[in-house]
Amino acid sequence: MTRARTAVLDTLVVGAGPYGLSLSAHLRRAGVTHKVMGRTMEAWRQMPKGICLRSTARASNLCDPDGVLTLEAFASERGRPLDRPLPAASFIEYGDWFAERAGVDVDPRLVTELTAGETFSAVLDDGEQIRARRVVVAAGTNAMQWTPPEYRGLPRELVSHVAEHDDLGVFAGKRVLVVGAGQSSIECAAIAHESGAEVSVVMRSDGVRWLTRSAELRASRLAPLLYSWSEVGPAGLSQLVSFPGLFRLVPGAPRHRATSRCARPAAAAWLIPRTRDVAMLAHDAIRDLTAVAGGVRVRYERAPAEEFDHVLLGTGYRVDLARYGFLAPELRAAVRTADGSPVLGRAMQSSVRGLYFLGLPAAWSYGPLMRHVCGAHFAARAVTAQLARARSTGPQLISADVEPARAA
């Protein structure tokens, strides 16, 4: 009796956000058999209502092989101009449109477990199992939300991360303290205020770093010399980080200093008029929080204590592969990491041959461009070129204490 053989995919893509969709568009053109798992633009759908993109349309385009499926093309086909700043809701529509026009076939089921043997094996949320020679993880940032230790002792009803809310209108009529000085913190403070909450913001810095001068420079004749098309990073450095393949070769310490400089908290100038009535407590920090009747008491390092109904954390994201719960422990242990991030070699391949990471987890190796939608342009092309060349070998578990695997 002959046993049926299970078909093996060439490539499984975990995640259907900007990176997964852009990669799939390129893989289709290259003839690489693949499957995209996940809900289209899921992380964006979970963002608070009213959120807008800080980046311009040019720096927010997804990447298709011909470069024609842009936000401007989407707006033209819809017969209405793009709002500026661009609402996340419109960006989600654009992602759906991109997938349709690029012929990307997205399977909405989720990968619940990924293991590696002769091939990779993925168990889906309905129990089906898929085998693939290669896996590209483009699972987004939501799992990586960072809650500092000092905020973990209180229930979610009192303290939560901004990424946990899709509607800040739930805070109408309440006193809310927002922690942080970055775009998400300040924009969520504005939205909560406009929804009827009494909002205060506390930050360690000496104030919000508004991107006003940056906007002026970008509009000048010097802009093409100072800033790349990606618009990531300050003048001059922006040009360097726009070439992730070269940026990866910069020695560790200088590379991480440059990445940190590009990731400094800042907020778009268009938020200034929306936050004029929001109390800002600058150059301070929270000493401790205590649950009290109906809320939380906040003690600062310098200012007098206050009581709020809720503390909303805009404390960003930190990569920790353990947060990707679908990675089996033995597979996760085989991935060489630094500061929680996978150390990636050529074409964004990890120390497990055939396993790739895109987006935020790639930022440690490839720089700050990977934190943004525009990083999908480099990632889609680099990974597709690699996968199109190497289609015959399966995964290879490599000790976590060795250098990343070289491209096959």
N, C-alpha and C positions, 0 to 999 in steps of 0.2 A: 504494500500500500504506500503510495507516494504522499508525503506530507506537504500541505500547501505552504508556500513560502510567503512571508509577509513583505509587502513592498516597502522599500526604503527610500525615503525622500533624499534628495541631495541636501537641501537646506531647510531648516525650520526657523522661522522668525518669530520671536516671542515679543509681542507688542505691536500695536497698530496706531501709534502716534506719528508725529512728523518724521521721526527717524525710520520707523518700520515701513511707513508708506513710501518714503523716498527710496529706501533700499529696494523694496519690492518692484517699483517702477523700473529700476535699473536692472534687477535680476531678470525681469521679463524680457527686456531688450537683449540681454546677454544669453538668453536661453537656459538659464539655470533653474531647474525644477525646484520649486519651493512652496511653502505654505506659511501664511501669516496668521498668527493666533492672537485673539484679543478683541476688545471692543474699540472701534474706530474713535480716535481722539478722546479716549476715556478719561485721562487725567485732566484734560481741558474741560470736559463736561462736569467735573466735580469741583471746579473753581467757583468762588462766590459770584453770584449774579452781579453784573455791573463791572467786573474786572476788564481792563483793557491791556493791550500789549504796549510795553514801553518802547519797543523797537519800531522802526518805520516799516512800511510795506516791503521795501526793497530787501531789508534784512530779515523778513519774516516769510519769504517764499519757501515752499517745499521744493524739492529738487526732482525733476524728471529729466530723462536723457537729452531731450531737445531744448530744455529750458523755456518751454512755452506755457506751461501750466502755472502761471503766476497769479498773484492776488489781483493784479490789474486785469488780467484776462478773465478771471472769475467775475470781477465787478462788471466788466464790459458785457459779458454774456448775460449777466443778471439784469443789465440795464439800469444800474444805479451806482453812483460813485462810492468809493470806500470812505467810511467815516475815519476821521483822524482826531484822536488816537483810535486805533482799531479795536472794537469790542471783541472779547474772547468768543462771544456767541457767533459773530461773523467769521472768526477764524475757524471755528468748528464747522460751520457750513462750507467754508473753503476746503477743509480737510476731506469732508465727504465728497465734495465735487472733484477734488484732485483724485481720490481713489477711483471714482467712477470713470473719469476721463483717461486715467492712466491704465485702466483695466486691472486694478489691484483687487484681488479676490480675498476678502477678509473673513476668516472663520471666527465668529464671536466667542467661541468657547475659550476657557482659560486653562493654561497649563498649571497643574497643581503639584506635579513632581517631575523633576528632570534628573535622570541618572546617565552614567556613561559606562559602556562596556565595549564590545566590538563596534557598536554604534551608539548614538545617543537614543535614549528612550524617554518619551514624554507622556505622562498620564494626564488626561484632560478631565475637566470637572464633571463630565458625564461618564467617566470610567474608561473611555476609549484610549487606546495606546497607539502612539505614533513613533516610528523609528526614523532617524535621520542621521546622515553622515556628519552634518555640521549644524550648529545652532548659533544664531545671532540673538543676543539678548538686547532688546530695545524696550525695556519694560517701564521706562519713565521714572519720575522722581517721587511720586506720592508715597511710596513705601519708605523713602529716605528722609521724611520730615524729622527735624531735630528738635527734641525737647530737652533743654539743659537739666541736669540732675536736680537743681534747686526747685524746679517746678513740677516734679513728678509725684510729689506726695499728696496732692489734692485731686479730687475727682474731676472728670471731664466737665461736669456741670459748672465747675468754678474756674478751671484752667484748661484751655485747649489751644491747639495750633491752628493757624489760619487755614491750613490745608484740610482741616476737618469739617469745614463749613461750605455749603453751596449757596447759603442764603443768610446774609448778615442782618436781614430784617428781623430775625428772631431776637435781636438785642434792642429793639425799639422800646424806649422808655426806661432803659437800664443804664447804669453807670458802668462803662467799660474802660479798662486800661489796656492799651496796645503796647507791646514790648518790641522795640526794634526801630531802626532808622532807614531800612531799605525800602524798595519799591512796594513790595507786598504789604509791609507794615503800614506805610503811609497811605497807600491806596485803600486798604481795608479800613483804616481809621476814617478816611473820607466817606467811604460807602456807608459805614455804620452810623456816622454822624448824619449823613443825608437820609438815613432810614429812621432817624428819630432817637438815636442813642446819645447819651452825654459821654463824650469820648476824651480821654487823655492819652498821651503818648510819653513813654519814658525811654531814654536811650543813653548809652554810655558815651557817645560822641558829644561834641560841643554844639550840635545842631544837625539838622537835616542837610545833607550835601545835595543841593538842588542842581540839576543838570542844565543850568542856564548858559553859562559860558561855553559849555560843550556844544550847545545848540547853535550859538553864534559862530563858533569856529567851523562847525560842519557846513554852515551856509556860506563861508568865505571861499575865496579863490584858492586858498591853501589847503582846503579840505581834502582833495585827492592825494596830496602828499602826506597829510597828517593822519588821515583815517582810511581804513579799508572799507570795502563795501559792506562788511559784516557789522560795522559800527560798534564792535566790542573792544573795550579798552580805551585808555586815554590817548591823547595825540602822540604819534610816533610808535608807541608800543602796539597800537591797534594794527599796524602793518605787519609786525612780527607774528602776533598770535593768529593772524588770518591764514597762516600756513602751518597747520597742525603737524604735518609730516616733518617739517623742519624744526618746529618748536619742540617736538619730542626729543630731538637730539641735543637740546640745550642741557647742560649739566644740572643735576637735581636742585641744588639750592637756588641758583639764579632762576631756574624755571618756576619753582614754587613761589619765589618772591614776585615774579612777574604775574603769575596767576592770581596771587592774593591782591595785587594792586588792581587788577582788572575786575576783581570781584568785590571791591569795597562797596559798602552800602551807599546807595544814592537813590534819588527819586526824580521822576520827570517833572519838568517845570510846569506842565499843565495841571499838576496837582496843587500848586501854590494857592490859587483862589479858592479851591475846594477845602482847604484845611485852615483857613484864617481863623475860624472859630473853634479849632481843636487845640486844647491845652497841650503844650509841649514842655516836658521836663527834660532838659538837656544835661549832659555831663553828670549823670547819676546812674545808680544801679539799684536793683532790689536786693535788700538784705535777707528778708524772709517773708513768707506768706503764711497766714493763719486763717483757717476756716472760722467764720463767725456766723451768727444768726442771719441767714438770708444772703450771705456773700462771703467775701474774702478780705481780710485786713492785710494791707501791704505796708511793710516798713522799708524805707529807702536808706541808702548810705548817708545821705545828707538832708534831704527834705523831710518834713513832718509826715507821719504815717497817714494813710488814707484808706477808706473802705470802698470796695467796688462790688458790683454784682458779678462781674466776670473779668478774667484776665485772658487776653487774646495774644498768643505768641507769634510774632513774625520773626522767628529765630532761624529761619532758613532750613537747609538740607545738608546732611552729611552722609557720605557713602559708607555703607556697611553691608557687605554682601549677605550677611545673615538676615537682613531685612527682606531679601528676595526669598521668601519662604518656599518657593517651588524648587530651589536648588537643593538637591539631596546633600546631606552633611558630608559624605565622602567626596562628592564632586566639588563642593565649596572648599573643602580642605585642600584639594589639589590645585586650586587657583592661587597662584602667588599674589599676595596683596601687600600694600603699603598704606598705612593709615586707614585701613578698611577698604581701600580701592584696589581693583585688580591692576596689576602691573602688566601693561599691554605692550606687545612687540609690534612688528611690522603689520600693517593692515588691521590693527586693532584686535589682534589675536591674543588670547590669554595664554597662560602656561599650560593649559589643557589644549592640545592641538585640536582645532576644529571648533573651539568655543570662543565667540567674539562678544565684546561688550560695546554698546554705543550709548551716546548721550552722557548724562552726568557721571556714571561710573568711569568713563574714559577720560574725564578731565584731569585726573592726576598725571596721566601719561601724555595726553595730547593737548592739554591747556584749556583755557576758559571758553574757547569757541564751542566746546562740547556741552556747555551749560545752556546753550541757546539753540533755537530752531535753525539758525544759519549753519550750525555745525553739521547738519544733515547733508549738506552739499559735499563736504569732504568725505564724510563717513560712507555715504552711499556709493560714491565712485571708488574709493579705496577698497572697500570690502568686496564690491562686485568684481573688481579686477582680480582680486585674490581668489575668490570662489570660482570664477570662470576658468582660471588657470588650473586649479587643483580640485578635481572632483572624484578622485579614486580612493582616497584613504579615509578611514574612520577616525574616531577620537582616540587620543593617546593620553592616559593619565600620566602626568609628570610630577615628580616630587615638588612640593610647594617651596622648597628652599633653593631651587635652581633658577637660572635666568629664564625669561619667557621663551617659549618655543619659537624658533624661526619659521617664517612662512614656508609652507610645503612647496 
